[in-house]
Structure formats: structure tokens, C-alpha cells
């Protein structure tokens, strides 16, 4: 048989956590057609893998690429890492179902300007992604704060029953049109006043539709454990699988808390489906939040609308120049973005290595001076933490960014290398693999990503995008398995 693409002599990491095996892989159309020793097979395009590792295309479960997949469909920050699918709509903020007439509420401004919010329905957004033809696949959550923006003129209070009913209607429509589920960002000031009574009907609607609930916890600092309890209870009430976004122990006073947090996650996972995602860095990045301003950690400003000249400077230096306090300087800079060096390396490693955690970049593509995770998260896990530090076996690291992610977000026939699965593939040279982006030079592609295939089409080769845009909008078509009796500690995706 003549195939469309034949990749010879590779060490296959199939995404399940199984050890690698030597093989050839053939692709016909958008699917994997054959795996094994394919002597004598022919193809329109033949790639010599030279013994390198072939993995399923990486799935970035935590992105804020909502508008970028439309405005900048080349998606080089993700493609150059080997990412073939992005999950957008995290932390309570999504591009749909949203239209805005005035100022973009915080932190929705991370996604773009007012003109970027022009999708009154999820279907309109999905159609726009299809028309843009991005280089990677796109799957989307609906953001709770985005729903609030459509029905409330004052975020500093709980929603009324009528407002909750309207949000639920918008959410149900989006779920019917293919949204993966709901995300919340309860730590942010424009969602913080939403009580459990506001969240439960929305999460229950997700459970009825067979979606997933992800949450940026109400507190990632001293109140972390209580915030986790709230998330578990809300998800349990809605009979919906839960993903805790970027699980961390933030703030110097909270360092060393990862074992307790992970014990709590394990306990919950014994009687409900619960996971988390994690990025491989000890600094976070978001809008400049007054509640996080402290002299205990380093805070660097990445952008400021009123004072763009202060970008890429420490907040302490800005405050000293102005002769005012850190808080006063932060108030003067707003709206602004910041990088917060607020985590310990040991805590981060514990979360990253845990079997219930997935890899998500949480990159901010609209930040002019982004956190390096935007360009480097996935190679950093494989090269630095797996290869160099042996934090986890290579096969386990790949599982965390492929099959586990696909299973938790209902991405059918993706995240694995097997016959009839979609041909989303990443070929990498483990010896040369390296994330080159850092805080000083955050916009830099990784080294060692040799080939990226999206839906059977070569999208990236030898450090350059091919210009082929074969990504698709992945509308949810099946219920995401939940079952409150599922023991996530024993599951195998």
C-alpha cells in the first residue's frame, strides 16, 4: 500500500506511559494507518526518524489562545514546542459567548481588546476558528467570568437568580454547540463574589451535558486547602469531572504545602474524577493584582497601559523611582501585567510529577513580554525535568501531555499513537531538546523539535513552520466520562 506519509526508524512513545518501542509509522489521510516494521512500504513523503522519539502531538490543556488562534493562526509559540492541540477558555475567561461594548473586564483583557470579543454564541466562535484555519487543533471551554460579563453590570456581588438563569441558558447553548465545559477564575476580583450558590447550577448544567469543570481556585495562597474543598464539593454536586488549574502553593508563607495539597487531591480522586494541571516554572503571570503585591517576592511588570515605559522592570525599582509604596506604584500602573516569582521549586516539582497532574503552559500570547512558559513549557518538562533531573520517566512525562489530557477533556482518538487514531505527532531529538526561552528573552523557540504533524499534515519541520494550517475546531461530540465512583488514582487513559 502507498501511504501519504511514512516515518521510519523511530522510538515510539505511544502516550499511555508504556516504554518506547522501535517502529515505523504510516499515515493515510488524517489517521495513523499502520505501526510496525513496514519494509517495502511506499509513501508520497518519507521521513527518516533516525532513531529519535515519536510521541503523540502534545495537548496544551491550559491556554489563553482564544483569540490568537483566529488573529495569529500560525500559532508558532505552540507549534514550535510540539503542541498540536490547545484548550482555550481557561480561568473563567473565554472569547465566547461574548460581545462587549465598553471596557474589557479584568482579566478578560488578557485575551484581547474589545473588538476581539465579537462572538455572541459558541457556534459563532467555532465557525470563526474554522475559517481562520489555525495550524493547531482548538478545543474550548466557556468562561464563568465571560458569562458574568453578559448579564451583570456590577461584578462586586453575587449574581441574582435571574442572572444565573440567563448564564445557565447561554452555557447550555454553548455546550450543545460543542464546548468542552465550564471554567472559573474565582480568585479574580470580577468573579470572587460569586458564591457556591451561583456556581452550582452552572456546574450542574455541565454535568448533565457530559462536560468538564476546570477552576482557577478562589485562593492559591493561605486558603488553598479550603479552596480545594470548595472545588471538590461543587464538582461533586454537579456530578462532573474536575480539573484544578495550575495547582500551586503560592506565597512565601505557603511554601512546603504541596504534600498536603496533593494528599487532598488524592483523597478526592478516590471518589470523584479529579485532576490538575501544572506548568514547569516557579513564577506565575497574569494581570497586576493588588492583592498579590508584597515585598516578599520579586514582581516584574510585563506591560502597563498608562506607563508602557515601565515594562520589563521590577515593581520595587518602579516604586523607588517614583518615591512611593509598592501598592501605590501598582495602582498607578494599572491596568498592567506582571510576573510573580511566588512558588518554591520543590512544591512545583511535586505537583508536576504527580500522576494526577497534566502539563499546561498557561502562556499569555498577548503579553508583549510574556512569561517564558508561552514558548518553552513542554520541552522544559521533557528535557530539564525528565531527561536531566530524572523527576519522572520520559514515557510518564509524555503521558501527562497526551493521553491523560485527551481523556480528561474528551478529545476522542487523540493523545495516543495507535492505528486509526488521528495523526497528531511530534518527533523530537532528546539529546538536543532544550527550551531556550527565559525571563530575559522569553520569545524564543525550543531546540530539538524535529517534526510536527497535525491531522496527517506536516506543519513544522527542522525548526521552521511549513505554512500548512491543518488544525481543526474540536467540538465535543461525546460525554466526558465522570462517574463519582471512578477511582482516578487507578485509572489508565
N, C-alpha and C positions, 0 to 999 in steps of 0.2 A: 504494500500500500504506500502511496505517496502522501506524506503529511504536509501541512503548511509550515510547521516549524519543528525542528529536531534539535534537541540539546543533548550532546553526547558527553560521556565521561564526567559525571557529577556525583557528589556525595549528597544524597537526598535527605534532608531533614523534613519529614512529612508533616510537621506541625502538631503531632499528637503527643510529643515528648519522647517518642521512640528513638533509639540510637540511629545515627545516619547509616545509610547503605549505598553502595556504589550502583549506579544505574544510568540508563539513558531515559529521556522523557520526550515523548512526541505529542504534538498539539495539532488538532484539526479544528478549524473554526475557532470558537471561543472556549473550547473544552480540552482537557487533558485526554488524549486518546489512548496512549499506551505508556507503560512504565516497565522497564526491564532491559535486558540485553537485546538491542534492536539492530543486530547485524544485518546488513543488506537493505535496511530501510532507507528510503529517499524522502527528500523534502524540498520545498521551494527555498527554504532558508535553513542552513545547518550551522549550529554554534558548537564549537569545541569548548566544553566546560573546563578542560584541563585539570580535573580533579577538585575543582572548587565546590563550595557548598551551594546547593539549590534549596531554597525554602519557599513556602507559600508567600505571596506578597504580604507585607506587613499591614496590619489593620490598626490605624491610629484611632483609638476609641474615645479620645478626649481632645477635640479640636474646636477652634473658633474660626473655621474657614468658611462659614456660612455664605458670606457674600463674595469671598475671594474665588471660590470655585466658579463663579459667574464672571467676575470682573477680571480675574487673572487665571484663566483656565489652564495655563501651562503648569501651575502648581509645582514649580521646581523645588521649593523647600521640602516638600514631602516626597516627590518622585525621586530626588537625589538620595534619599535615605532608604529607598526600597519600599516605601509605603505605596500601596495600590488602592487602599480604601480609607476614607476619612469619615468619622462620625461627627456630625456638626450639631449645633443646638444645645451645647452643654452649659452648665452653671446657671440655668434659668433664662438664658438669653438665646433667642433664635431669630432668624430673619422673617419667619412666617409663623402663624398668620398675623401679619403686622402691616399696618400703614400708619405713618406718622406725619403730622402737620407742623409740629414745632420742634423744640429741643429734644434731642435723643436722650432718654433717661440713662443714668449710670446703672449698671455697667454695659448697657446695650451699645454705648458709644464705642466699645471695643470692636464691634462688628462693622462699623462704618458710619457714614453721615446720614442725615435724614433722607436724602434721595436714594439711599441704598435699601431703605425699608419700603418696598413697594409691592409686597406680595400678600394680598388680603386673605389668601387661602393657602393651605399647604400644597394643593394641586397647582396653583399658580407658581409657587416656588419650584416645585419639582419640574414643571414644564420649562421654566427658565434654565434650570440646570441642564436638562436635556438639550435645549437649544444652544447653550454655551459649549457643550461637548468638552468637559474638562478631561485632563489626562489621567485622572484617578476616579475611582468609584466614589459615590457620595450617598451616605445614609443619614437621616436627620431625625433628631428629637425636637419636640416643641418645648419652648422655654416658659416656665411659670411667670417670670417677670415680664416676658413679652406678652403673655395673656393679660396680665395686670394692666399693661400699658394701653390695651384696647378698651378697657371698661372702667378704669379708675382715673380720676384727676388728682387724687391725693394718695400717695403710696404710704404715708406715715400712719396707717391704720389698717385694721383687718378689712377684708372685702365684705360687703353686705351679702345677704342671701341671694339677692337678685344678681349681683355682680358675679358671685360664684356660679350661679346657674348659667350665665352668659359665657363665662370662661369654660365651663364644662361642655357647653354646646360647641364652642369653637374647637375644643380639644377633641371631642368625639368625631367631629367632621374631619379633622386632620388625621386622626387615627384611621378612619375609614379610607382616607386618600393615600395611606401608605407610610405615615410617620411611625418611627420605631417606638415612641413612648413619650414620656414627660421628663424634663429635667427641672431642678430647682436650684436656686442660689440664695439660700436663706440667710447667709452671712452678710449679704449686701443690704445696704440701708433701704433700698426700694423693694425688698422682699422680707426684711427682718420682722416686720409687723404682721406677717401672715401666720396665724396660729394653726395648730393642728386641725382645728375645725374647718379651716379654709383648704388645707391640703388634702384631707381625707377623701372628699368627694371626687377630686380631680384624680388622685391616685387610684381610687376605686374604678373610675372610668377606664383607666389604663389597664387595670387588671381584667376587666370584663372584655376588653378588646384583645387581650393577649400580648400586651406590650411590656416595656421595661421602664422602671423608675430610677433615675440617677439623681444624686443630690450633692451639691456643694454644701456641706454641713453648716448648721447655724453657728457653730463655734468650733474652730480648729485649734483653739488655744486652751486655756484652763478648763473650759467647759466641754472639752472634746468628748468625753465618755458619755455625758448626758445627751449631747447632740447625736451621738451614735444610737443611743437608746430611742430617741425620738424617731430617727430614720427607720430603725428596725420595726418599731411599732406602727408607723404609718404604712410601710410596705406590707407588713403582716395583715393589717386591717384591709388593705386593698387587694390582698392576695396577688401580689405582683413581685417579680424578681427585682432585687435592689442592687445598685452599684453605687458605692460611695466614691465620689470624685476625689482624685488626688489626695488620698488619705495621708495625713501628716500630723506631726506633733509640733505645732508652730509656737514660736516664742521661747526665749531662753529659759523661762521658768517651767516650760513644759517638756524640755528635752529629757530623753530617757523614758518617755511614756509609751513608746511603740510596743513593747511586750504586752502591756495592759490593753492597749487598743486592739492588738491582734488577737489576744485571748477573747475579747468581747466579740470580734468578728467571727472567730471560730465557733463560739458558743451559739451565736445567731444562725450560722450556716448549718448547724446540726438540725434545725427545724424549719428553716426557710431558706430560699435561694438568695445568698448574699455574697457579693464580691466587692472589690475596689479596684481603682486604677492608681498608677503612680508614675511620676517622671523621675529620671535618674540625676537629680540635682538637689542641692540643699538651699536653693533660693527659689522663691515664688515670684510671680509677676502679675500685675493687674492694674486697675486704676489706683490712683493715690488715695488711700483710705485713712482718714484722720484717726480712726480707732487703732490703727496699726503703727502710728507714728510714735517712736520711742528711741531713746539713745542707747538701748541695749543691743541693737543690731545695726548693721550697715544697710542704709536705704539709698538707692541710686535712682535719680529721676531719668525716665526714658523719653518723655515728651511733656510739654506744657503748652496749652493754648495761649494763655496770656504772656508767658515767658519762654518762648521756644529756645532762647539763647541759653537756658539753664539745663537743657537736655544733656545727658551723659555726665552729670555731676552728682556727687554725694549731697544728700539733703543737709548734712551737717555743714558742708562748705558753703552752701547757698545761704543757710541761716546765719552763718558767721559773717559773710559778706554784707548781708542786709542788717546785721546787728539786732536780730530778733530771735525768738524761740523757734524750735523745730516745728511746733504746731502752727505758729503764726506764718512761718515760711510755707508750710504745706497748704495752708488756707489761701495764701497769696498765689500759689502755683496752680491751683485747681481751675478747671479740670485738667488732670495730668495723669501720667502713668508712672509706675515705679517697679523696681526690682527689690525684693525684700530678702535679705540673707538671714532667714529666720528658722532654719531647721538644722538638726545635727546629722552628721554623716552616718552615724551608727543607726539612728532611727530610720533614716531613709533606706539604708541597705536592708534592714529587717523587713520593711514593708515591701520593697522591690522583690526580695527573694521569696516571699510567702506564696504558697501555692494558690491562694485565692486572689492574688493581685494580677492585673493586666498592665500592659505598658500603654501610656497615653502621653502625648507630648505637651498638651495644654499650651501650645505655642500661640502667639498673638501676631498674626501676619500683618496687621495694620499698624503695628508699632514701628516707628521709623528706626528705633534702636532696640530690637527685640531681645528677649532672653535667648540664649543660645539653644535652648531646647527646641525652638522652632525648626532648626536645621540639623540638630545633632542627636536627638533623644534615642532613636533606635540603634544607630551604630554604636552609641556610647554604651548601651546595655550589653550588646554583643561583644564589643572589643574590650572595653575597660572593665566592666563588672564580671562578665563571664570568662573571657579569654585571659585577661591579665590578673584579675583578683580571684578568680575561681569562686565567685559568690554563688553561682548556680551553674549546672551543666549547660552546654550550648543548646542542647535539644529542649531543655526546660525554658531557657530564655526565649527561644523561638515559639514555643507553645504559648507563652504569655502574650505574644504579639500576633498570634494567628488563630489557631483553633479555639482557644479559650475565649477570645474576643468574638469570633464568629458565633459561637454557641450562645454567649450571653446577650448578643444583640440580634439574634435571629437572622444572621446572614447565611442563607442556605447555599450549600455547595461551595463555600469559600473558606479560606483559612486552613486548607489541607491540600496535600498533594496525593491525589488518588485518581484513578480513571473515572471520567465523567464529571469531575469537579471543574469549576471554572479555572481557566488558565491564567491566574494571577500569580506571578512567580518573581522571585528575586534571587539572582546569582551574585554571591559575594566571595571575595578573597579574604579569608580570615587573617592571613598573615599581614596584609597591608591595611585592613579595615581600621578606620580611625575617624572619630568625629573631630573636625577641625574648628568648628565654631566655639568661641569662648566669649566671656563677658566684654572683652575689649574689642573683639572682632566677631560679632555674633552672626553676621551674614556670610556663611562660608559652607560650601557643600562638603559632604564627607568623602573620604577616600576609600576605595576598596569595593564600592558597589559597581559591579561589572555589567549587569544586565537587569532590566526591569521589564516584565511583560504584564500587560493589563488586558484582560479578556482576549488573550491569544495574540496580541499585537505588541511588538517591541516598542516601548515608549522611552527607554533610556538605555544608552549603551556607551561603555568606556568613558564615563564622566560627562556625557552630553545627552540632552533630550533629543529625541529623533523628530519631534514635531507631530508625532502621531497622537491623537487625542481619542482614545478608545474607552475612556471611563463612562460609567452609566449612573443614573439615579437609581438607587436600590430601594424601591418601595417595599415595605414589609408586606409579605403575602401570606405568612403563616403565624400562628400563635407562638410566642416565645415560651418554651417550657417553664413552668413555675413549680407548682405543687409544693405546698407548705410542708410536705413530708420528705422532700428531697434533701438528702444529706450532701451538701456541696463539698464537704471535706473528702468525700469518697467518689465524687463524680469523675467521669472521664469524657471530655467533649467528643 
